[in-house]
């Protein structure tokens, strides 16, 4: 969709619908490819053709599921890594801001004493 993480129940529903539609498109693509795969095999009976198509689709969906699980795991890993980096950067920025404020306060105090 728009690449932004969704929040709340509406976001979860949106993610589920998006995932469902993605999976349905994977199924349709696998079925189309299976039909194209068996089309030149004119010697197959109808039952054999259906069996080959079914096995082709099952294999394609098994591989697609594996790919999606690997991608999801990598996304979760990256999210954790980036959250860690963000928190570390935020601590550094806060520390720098406090140091600058302390330095400004010290300079102002010294200037008032003169």
C-alpha positions in Angstrom: 0.0 0.0 0.0 1.7 3.2 1.1 4.7 1.7 2.9 3.8 3.2 6.3 3.2 0.9 9.3 -0.5 0.8 10.2 -1.7 1.3 13.8 -4.8 0.0 15.5 -7.5 -2.4 14.4 -8.1 -0.8 11.0 -4.4 -1.2 10.2 -4.4 -4.8 11.3 -7.4 -5.5 9.1 -5.8 -3.7 6.2 -2.6 -5.7 6.6 -4.6 -8.9 6.7 -6.6 -8.0 3.5 -3.4 -7.0 1.8 -1.7 -10.3 2.8 -4.8 -12.2 1.6 -4.8 -10.5 -1.7 -1.1 -11.0 -2.2 -1.5 -14.7 -1.4 -4.5 -15.0 -3.8 -2.4 -13.4 -6.6 0.4 -16.0 -5.8 -2.1 -18.8 -6.2 -3.5 -17.4 -9.5 0.1 -17.0 -10.8 1.0 -20.6 -9.8 -2.1 -22.0 -11.4 -1.5 -20.0 -14.6 2.1 -21.2 -14.8 1.1 -24.8 -14.1 -1.4 -24.7 -17.0 1.4 -23.3 -19.2 3.8 -26.0 -18.0 1.5 -28.9 -18.9 0.1 -27.4 -22.1 2.8 -28.9 -24.4 2.4 -32.3 -22.8 -0.3 -33.5 -25.1 0.2 -37.2 -24.2 -1.1 -36.7 -20.6 -4.5 -37.8 -19.8 -6.9 -35.3 -18.1 -6.3 -36.9 -14.7 -2.5 -36.9 -15.2 -2.6 -33.3 -16.4 -4.6 -32.3 -13.3 -2.2 -34.2 -11.0 0.9 -32.5 -12.6 -0.8 -29.1 -12.3 -1.8 -29.7 -8.7 1.8 -30.8 -7.8 3.2 -27.8 -9.7 1.0 -25.4 -7.8 1.7 -27.0 -4.4 5.5 -26.8 -5.1 5.2 -23.2 -6.2 3.2 -22.2 -3.2 5.5 -24.0 -0.8 8.4 -22.1 -2.3 6.5 -18.8 -2.2 5.6 -19.4 1.5 9.2 -20.1 2.3 10.3 -16.9 0.5 7.6 -14.8 2.3 8.6 -16.3 5.7 12.3 -15.5 5.0 11.4 -11.9 4.0 9.2 -11.4 7.1 12.0 -12.7 9.3 14.5 -10.3 7.7 12.0 -7.4 8.1 11.6 -8.1 11.7 15.4 -8.4 12.1 15.9 -5.0 10.4 13.2 -3.4 12.4 14.8 -4.5 15.7 18.2 -3.3 14.4 16.9 0.1 13.3 15.0 0.6 16.6 18.2 -0.2 18.5 20.1 2.3 16.4 17.4 4.9 16.7 17.3 4.6 20.5 21.1 4.9 20.6 21.1 8.0 18.4 18.3 9.6 20.5 20.4 9.0 23.6 23.4 10.6 22.0 21.4 13.6 20.8 19.9 14.1 24.2 23.3 13.9 25.8 24.8 16.4 23.3 21.8 18.8 23.9 22.3 18.6 27.6 26.0 19.1 27.3 25.5 22.2 25.1 22.9 23.6 27.5 25.3 23.0 30.4 28.1 24.7 28.5 25.8 27.7 27.6 24.7 27.9 31.3 28.3 27.9 32.4 29.3 30.6 29.9 26.3 32.7 30.9 27.2 32.3 34.6 30.8 33.3 33.9 29.8 36.3 31.9 27.4 37.5 34.7 30.2 37.2 37.2 32.4 39.5 35.2 
